[in-house]
């Protein structure tokens, strides 16, 4: 393998660019295969229909076809063969070399501190302005989404500010139990000054009318602001046509002041740079947030207020509730169900003190996957009687944690066998023979999970560029879906293949290659779970 080939980790996007360039057409002709059946015959395909649209009679020049296997590049997979098939132009990767190159690299992105910050995002979660007792599962969905998105953005080198800070005098136990990392604090004199400045701006605002406290005035209202006329004058798009008059209170201004303070804390990157503001809100409170958005634009006509976007979560429908259920009740219910499922599966072991933390973590995993594995725009239905949250349900967070724990058990068993002299230690990557990896499941794990993982994280953290509307979508379900699919394919492989074989030297090459592969799979599990604030478990 040439020195150039070992310098950079191969990627899907770079390989597709190289394949498209080889055919000399600007259009994206190639697709990556992912299904086990197709991967037996090919890894990339330029479908017949796409070739027919790009070339006369669908015939690719022979010299272009013959040039494909010789494609090289620091992030391009090593290609073995390119041939015409009834389905189109098919390419197979040189698999032993691909294993060598990918398993010699860490699967995750660089640590956040490793590179320079690339912009700043303020994530605002209006649900946290209310008291902890008022938190419902629909609010919890937006909070969990903001928490996960913050981790994804930070992993890509983005500076993130979370708003509002939690008031320290209130008890936010449910957030702590769900491992949500959210800042707390009172704001201090800077916040007081910001509120005063906003009051002054309100007094100068032609859209605003001061309100004197009297019999006809709602308590706490200090001003009425005409939002509709401002939206029409500015030609703002995407706002609810029913926006009209907003009754402004001290609490309203405090919410805006907290946002302003977060913007000021974002590191400056030059005169032209500005941080993005994303309001992560459930659909039932979207209207109120649009009111605050327009008010902030009126009182602070800076570049940052014009960059406000709304990431709206769909409804959370709770089935079989005896009464409206709070976020804390929801957590306790799922925890009890997880405990009962564990007792059924493991008996008295699950009642051991050490299992309490395991059950807590499984509960958090179950809730996070229940809330985050669906596209944020779509409705979620929570069945409170659903006991299928244990490791048996292949789409559950507990199933993902179970498979992660199986890897911990595997490597613990191997390490103890090394210490006892049963096996020699795992050799350096350069000494491993990856041509021993011939199982379909092994290539599936590498090609569908290890290879695209950094790009999966980038896609999940991608926020759309500024546009005229105010709503944005994000791929916040990507990581949960990735982990569920990885768990299913890993479980299928692990149930079928015996990793730690008899201690005979002629079997070591295959065992070591498999351990190296599964060590990389374990690292992917850990990196992906970290974006959900889920620690890997060593036992279940």
C-alpha positions in Angstrom: 0.0 0.0 0.0 1.4 3.4 -1.1 2.2 6.1 1.4 -0.3 8.4 -0.2 -3.1 5.8 0.4 -2.4 5.5 4.1 -2.5 9.2 4.8 -6.2 9.8 5.0 -9.3 8.0 6.1 -11.5 6.8 3.2 -15.0 8.3 2.9 -18.2 7.7 1.0 -18.5 11.2 -0.4 -14.9 11.3 -1.7 -15.2 7.9 -3.4 -18.5 8.9 -5.1 -16.9 12.2 -6.3 -14.0 10.2 -7.8 -16.3 7.7 -9.5 -18.4 10.5 -11.0 -15.3 12.3 -12.2 -14.0 9.1 -13.8 -17.0 9.0 -16.1 -16.6 12.6 -17.1 -20.1 13.7 -16.3 -21.2 16.4 -13.8 -24.3 14.5 -12.8 -24.2 12.2 -9.7 -24.5 8.8 -11.5 -23.2 6.5 -8.7 -24.9 5.2 -5.6 -23.5 3.3 -2.6 -25.1 -0.1 -2.0 -26.1 -1.0 1.5 -28.3 -4.1 1.3 -26.6 -7.5 2.1 -27.9 -9.1 -1.1 -26.5 -6.5 -3.4 -23.2 -6.3 -1.5 -22.5 -9.9 -2.5 -22.0 -8.7 -6.0 -21.1 -5.0 -5.9 -20.4 -2.1 -3.6 -21.2 0.9 -5.9 -23.6 1.0 -8.8 -24.2 3.5 -11.7 -27.8 2.4 -12.5 -28.7 1.6 -16.1 -31.3 4.4 -16.2 -28.8 7.0 -15.1 -26.3 5.8 -17.7 -28.9 5.9 -20.5 -29.6 9.6 -19.6 -25.9 10.5 -19.5 -24.5 8.5 -22.5 -25.8 7.7 -26.0 -27.5 4.3 -25.8 -26.3 4.1 -22.2 -22.9 2.9 -23.4 -20.0 4.2 -21.3 -16.7 4.5 -23.2 -14.6 1.3 -22.5 -11.6 3.4 -21.6 -13.6 5.2 -18.8 -14.7 1.8 -17.5 -11.2 0.4 -17.5 -9.9 3.5 -15.7 -12.2 3.2 -12.7 -10.2 0.5 -10.8 -7.1 2.7 -11.0 -8.7 5.7 -9.2 -6.6 6.9 -6.4 -7.0 9.6 -3.8 -6.3 10.2 -0.1 -10.0 9.6 0.9 -11.0 7.3 -2.0 -11.6 3.6 -1.3 -9.3 1.1 -3.1 -11.3 -0.2 -6.0 -10.8 -3.7 -7.4 -13.0 -4.1 -10.5 -15.6 -2.2 -12.6 -17.8 -4.1 -15.0 -21.0 -3.8 -17.0 -24.0 -5.7 -15.6 -27.7 -5.8 -16.4 -28.3 -3.4 -13.5 -25.7 -0.9 -14.7 -22.0 -0.3 -14.1 -20.9 -2.2 -11.0 -17.8 -1.6 -8.9 -16.4 -3.8 -6.1 -14.0 -2.5 -3.5 -10.6 -4.1 -2.8 -11.9 -5.3 0.6 -8.7 -6.4 2.5 -7.1 -3.1 1.7 -10.2 -1.2 2.7 -10.2 -3.1 6.0 -6.5 -2.2 6.5 -7.0 1.5 5.8 -10.2 2.0 7.8 -9.2 -0.1 10.8 -6.0 1.8 11.2 -8.0 5.0 11.9 -10.1 6.0 14.8 -13.7 5.9 13.6 -15.0 9.1 15.2 -14.5 12.8 14.4 -11.6 14.7 16.0 -12.3 15.8 19.6 -13.9 19.2 19.8 -10.8 20.8 21.2 -8.6 19.5 18.4 -9.6 22.0 15.8 -10.7 25.7 15.6 -14.3 26.6 16.3 -16.4 27.0 13.2 -19.2 29.4 14.1 -21.6 29.8 17.0 -25.2 28.6 17.5 -27.6 29.6 20.2 -30.1 26.9 20.9 -33.1 28.3 22.7 -35.6 25.9 24.4 -38.7 27.9 25.5 -40.1 24.9 27.3 -37.5 25.5 30.1 -38.9 29.0 30.9 -41.7 27.3 32.8 -41.5 25.5 36.2 -40.3 21.9 36.4 -43.7 20.8 37.5 -45.2 22.1 34.2 -42.9 20.0 32.1 -44.8 17.5 30.0 -43.5 14.8 27.6 -44.0 17.2 24.6 -41.7 19.7 26.3 -39.2 16.9 27.1 -39.0 16.1 23.4 -37.8 19.5 22.5 -35.3 19.6 25.4 -33.8 16.2 24.6 -33.6 17.3 20.9 -31.8 20.5 21.8 -29.4 18.6 24.2 -28.6 16.0 21.4 -28.2 18.7 18.7 -25.8 20.7 21.0 -23.6 17.6 21.4 -23.6 16.9 17.6 -22.7 20.6 16.8 -19.9 20.6 19.4 -18.4 17.4 17.9 -18.2 19.3 14.6 -16.3 22.2 16.2 -19.3 24.6 16.6 -19.5 26.8 19.7 -23.0 26.2 21.3 -24.9 28.3 23.8 -27.9 26.9 25.5 -30.8 29.2 26.6 -32.4 29.7 29.1 -30.2 29.1 32.1 -32.1 27.0 34.7 -32.9 28.9 37.8 -31.0 27.3 40.7 -33.7 27.5 43.2 -36.0 25.2 41.3 -35.6 21.4 41.3 -34.9 20.1 37.8 -34.3 16.5 38.9 -35.9 15.0 35.8 -33.3 16.7 33.6 -30.5 15.4 35.8 -32.0 11.9 35.7 -32.1 12.0 31.9 -28.5 13.1 31.8 -29.4 16.4 30.1 -26.5 18.8 30.4 -28.0 22.3 30.7 -26.5 25.4 32.2 -27.9 27.0 35.3 -27.6 30.5 36.8 -29.4 33.7 37.7 -28.0 36.0 35.1 -26.7 38.7 37.5 -26.4 42.4 36.8 -25.7 41.9 33.1 -29.2 40.4 32.6 -30.8 43.2 34.7 -29.0 45.8 32.5 -30.1 44.0 29.3 -33.8 44.0 30.5 -33.5 47.8 31.3 -32.1 48.4 27.8 -35.0 46.5 26.2 -37.5 48.5 28.3 -36.0 51.7 27.0 -36.1 50.4 23.4 -39.8 49.5 24.0 -40.5 53.1 25.1 -39.0 54.4 21.9 -40.8 51.9 19.6 -43.5 53.3 17.3 -45.2 49.9 17.3 -45.6 49.9 21.1 -48.2 51.5 23.4 -47.4 51.7 27.1 -50.0 50.2 29.4 -50.9 51.7 32.7 -52.0 49.3 35.4 -55.8 49.5 35.9 -59.0 47.6 35.9 -58.9 46.8 32.2 -55.2 45.7 32.0 -53.9 42.2 32.6 -51.6 42.0 35.6 -47.9 42.5 34.8 -48.5 43.9 31.2 -46.2 46.9 30.6 -46.9 47.4 26.8 -48.9 46.4 23.8 -46.9 45.9 20.6 -48.4 45.7 17.1 -46.6 42.7 15.5 -48.7 42.4 12.3 -47.9 45.8 10.9 -44.1 45.2 11.5 -44.2 41.8 9.8 -46.0 43.3 6.8 -43.7 46.3 6.5 -40.6 44.2 6.7 -42.0 41.6 4.2 -41.2 38.8 6.7 -42.1 35.3 5.4 -43.2 32.2 7.2 -45.0 33.8 10.2 -48.5 32.9 11.3 -51.0 35.3 9.7 -52.8 35.5 13.0 -49.9 37.4 14.7 -51.4 40.7 15.8 -51.0 42.4 19.2 -48.6 41.1 21.8 -49.0 42.0 25.5 -45.5 42.4 26.8 -44.6 41.6 30.4 -41.4 41.7 32.4 -41.0 38.0 31.9 -41.2 38.5 28.1 -38.3 41.0 28.2 -36.3 38.7 30.5 -36.6 35.9 27.9 -35.3 38.2 25.2 -32.5 39.5 27.5 -31.3 36.0 28.1 -31.1 35.4 24.3 -29.2 38.7 23.9 -26.7 37.8 26.6 -26.1 34.4 24.9 -25.4 36.1 21.6 -22.9 38.5 23.3 -21.1 35.5 24.7 -20.5 33.9 21.3 -16.9 34.4 20.3 -16.5 37.1 17.6 -15.0 35.9 14.3 -14.8 39.2 12.5 -17.1 42.0 11.5 -19.1 39.9 8.9 -19.7 37.0 11.2 -22.8 36.4 13.3 -24.1 33.6 15.4 -27.3 31.6 14.4 -30.2 31.4 16.7 -32.4 28.3 16.7 -35.6 28.1 18.7 -36.3 24.5 19.4 -40.0 24.5 20.2 -42.9 22.0 20.3 -45.7 22.7 17.8 -48.2 23.8 20.5 -45.9 26.7 21.6 -44.8 27.7 18.1 -47.2 30.6 17.9 -45.9 32.2 21.2 -42.3 31.8 20.1 -43.1 33.5 16.8 -44.5 36.4 18.8 -41.2 36.7 20.8 -39.2 36.4 17.6 -40.9 39.4 16.0 -40.7 41.4 19.2 -36.9 40.8 19.4 -36.6 41.9 15.7 -38.5 45.1 16.6 -36.5 46.0 19.7 -33.1 44.9 18.4 -32.8 45.2 14.6 -29.3 43.6 14.6 -28.1 41.0 12.2 -28.5 38.2 14.7 -32.2 38.7 15.2 -32.7 38.4 11.4 -31.0 35.0 11.6 -33.6 33.5 14.0 -34.9 30.1 12.9 -37.5 27.7 14.4 -36.9 24.0 14.7 -40.4 22.7 15.4 -41.1 19.4 17.1 -44.3 17.5 16.1 -46.9 16.6 18.7 -46.4 13.9 21.4 -49.6 11.9 21.8 -49.9 10.0 25.1 -52.2 7.0 24.9 -54.1 5.6 27.9 -53.3 8.5 30.3 -55.5 8.5 33.4 -54.7 12.2 33.7 -52.2 14.6 32.1 -48.8 13.1 32.7 -45.8 15.1 33.7 -42.2 14.5 32.5 -41.2 13.2 35.9 -44.1 10.7 36.0 -43.2 9.6 32.5 -39.6 8.9 33.6 -40.6 7.1 36.8 -43.1 4.9 34.8 -40.5 3.9 32.2 -38.0 3.2 35.0 -40.5 0.9 36.8 -41.2 -0.9 33.5 -37.4 -1.3 32.9 -36.9 -2.7 36.4 -39.8 -5.2 36.0 -38.5 -6.3 32.6 -35.0 -6.8 34.1 -36.3 -8.9 37.0 -38.2 -11.1 34.5 -35.0 -11.6 32.4 -32.3 -11.7 35.1 -34.2 -12.6 38.3 -32.6 -11.6 41.6 -29.5 -10.2 39.9 -31.5 -7.2 38.8 -32.3 -6.4 42.4 -28.6 -6.1 43.2 -27.3 -2.6 44.2 -25.0 -2.5 41.2 -27.9 -2.9 38.9 -29.6 0.3 40.0 -27.3 2.4 37.8 -27.6 -0.1 34.9 -31.4 0.2 35.1 -31.2 4.0 35.4 -29.0 4.1 32.2 -31.3 1.7 30.3 -34.3 3.9 31.3 -32.6 7.0 29.9 -31.7 5.1 26.7 -35.3 3.9 26.3 -36.7 7.5 26.7 -34.1 9.1 24.5 -34.6 6.6 21.7 -38.4 6.8 22.1 -38.2 10.6 21.7 -35.4 11.0 19.2 -35.5 8.1 16.7 -38.5 9.8 14.9 -38.0 12.8 12.6 -38.7 15.9 14.7 -41.5 17.1 12.5 -43.5 13.9 13.0 -45.9 12.9 15.7 -44.7 10.5 18.5 -47.2 8.3 20.2 -46.2 7.2 23.7 -48.0 4.0 24.8 -47.8 4.1 28.6 -48.7 0.5 28.8 -46.0 -0.6 26.4 -43.7 -2.9 28.2 -41.6 -3.6 25.1 -38.9 -1.2 26.1 -36.5 -4.0 27.3 -33.6 -5.4 25.4 -36.0 -7.7 23.4 -37.4 -4.8 21.3 -34.9 -4.3 18.4 -35.9 -0.7 18.0 -35.4 0.3 21.6 -32.5 2.2 23.2 -32.1 -0.7 25.7 -31.4 -3.1 22.7 -28.6 -0.7 21.6 -27.2 -0.6 25.1 -27.4 -4.4 25.3 -25.3 -4.9 22.2 -22.8 -2.3 23.3 -22.5 -4.3 26.6 -22.0 -7.5 24.6 -18.9 -6.0 23.1 -17.6 -5.0 26.5 -18.1 -8.6 27.7 -16.3 -9.9 24.6 -13.2 -7.7 25.1 -13.2 -8.4 28.9 -13.2 -12.1 28.2 -10.4 -11.8 25.7 -8.3 -9.6 28.1 -8.7 -12.2 30.9 -7.7 -15.0 28.5 -4.6 -13.0 27.5 -3.7 -12.5 31.2 -4.1 -16.3 31.8 -1.8 -17.0 28.8 -4.6 -18.6 26.7 -4.2 -16.1 23.8 -1.3 -13.8 22.9 -2.1 -10.1 23.0 -3.7 -8.4 20.0 -0.8 -7.5 17.5 -0.4 -4.0 15.9 -2.8 -3.2 13.1 0.1 -3.4 10.5 0.6 -7.1 11.4 -3.0 -8.2 11.0 -4.2 -10.2 8.0 -7.5 -8.7 6.9 -7.9 -11.1 4.0 -9.2 -13.5 6.8 -12.4 -11.4 7.0 -14.6 -13.1 4.4 -18.0 -13.2 6.2 -20.7 -11.1 4.6 -21.5 -9.6 8.1 -17.9 -8.3 8.5 -18.0 -6.3 5.3 -21.5 -5.1 6.2 -20.2 -3.7 9.5 -17.3 -2.0 7.8 -19.0 -0.6 4.7 -22.4 0.5 6.2 -21.2 1.7 9.6 -17.5 2.2 10.1 -16.9 3.8 6.7 -19.8 6.4 6.8 -19.9 7.1 10.5 -18.1 10.5 10.4 -20.3 11.6 7.6 -23.4 10.4 9.5 -22.4 12.7 12.4 -21.9 15.6 10.0 -25.3 15.1 8.4 -27.0 14.9 11.8 -25.4 18.2 12.9 -26.1 20.0 9.6 -28.4 23.0 10.0 -29.8 24.4 6.7 -28.3 27.7 5.4 -30.2 30.9 6.0 -33.4 31.2 3.9 -36.4 33.5 3.7 -38.7 31.3 5.8 -38.3 30.8 9.5 -38.8 27.0 9.9 -35.8 24.7 9.5 -35.5 20.9 9.6 -32.6 18.9 11.0 -31.7 15.2 10.8 -31.8 14.8 14.5 -33.2 11.2 14.2 -30.1 10.1 12.2 -27.9 8.9 15.1 -30.6 6.9 16.8 -31.6 5.2 13.6 -27.9 4.5 12.8 -27.4 2.9 16.2 -30.5 0.8 15.9 -29.5 -0.6 12.5 -25.9 -1.1 13.6 -27.2 -3.1 16.7 -29.4 -5.3 14.5 -26.6 -6.1 12.0 -24.0 -6.5 14.8 -26.3 -8.8 16.7 -27.0 -10.9 13.7 -23.3 -11.3 13.0 -22.4 -11.9 16.7 -25.0 -14.6 17.0 -23.7 -16.4 13.9 -20.0 -16.1 14.3 -17.8 -17.5 17.1 -15.2 -14.7 17.7 -13.0 -16.3 20.5 -12.1 -19.7 19.1 -9.9 -22.5 20.3 -6.4 -21.3 21.3 -4.6 -22.8 18.2 -2.1 -20.6 16.4 -3.5 -21.3 12.9 -6.8 -19.7 14.1 -5.3 -16.6 15.6 -5.1 -14.5 12.3 -8.8 -14.6 11.8 -9.6 -14.0 15.5 -7.3 -11.0 15.7 -8.7 -9.5 12.5 -12.2 -9.9 13.9 -11.3 -8.4 17.2 -9.8 -5.4 15.5 -13.0 -4.9 13.5 -15.2 -5.3 16.5 -13.0 -2.9 18.5 -13.7 -0.3 15.9 -17.4 -1.1 16.1 -17.3 -0.7 19.8 -15.6 2.8 19.4 -18.4 3.8 17.0 -21.0 2.7 19.6 -19.3 4.8 22.2 -18.9 7.9 20.1 -22.5 7.8 18.9 -23.9 7.2 22.4 -21.8 10.1 23.7 -23.9 12.5 21.5 -26.9 11.2 23.5 -25.1 11.5 26.9 -25.3 7.8 27.3 -22.4 6.0 29.0 -21.6 2.5 27.6 -22.5 -0.3 29.9 -20.1 -3.1 30.7 -22.8 -5.6 31.6 -26.5 -6.2 31.1 
